[in-house]
C-alpha cells in the first residue's frame, strides 16, 4: 500500500544517512507522534488534489522549515 506514512518513512530512511543518529531519531519520533496519526493513512496523491499547485510549493516550503527547525538549523 502506498500511503503518506510509507513514503515518509522511505524519505526518512534515505535522509537518515545524512543525519546523525539523534537527529534521525528525533525526526522519526516527531513524525510518529504528530504527523502519522492523522496524515499517515492517506495516499500521497490526496495532497496534490487538496492543494492548488501554488499551495503545494508553500506546503513544501513549510515542510522544509519544520525539518530545519527539528535539525536546529534555524
Buried (B, 14 or more C-beta within 10 A) or exposed (E): EEBBBBEBBEEBEEEBEEBEEEBBEBBBEBBEEEBBEEBBEEBBEEBEEEBEEEEEEEEEEEEEEBBEEBBEEE
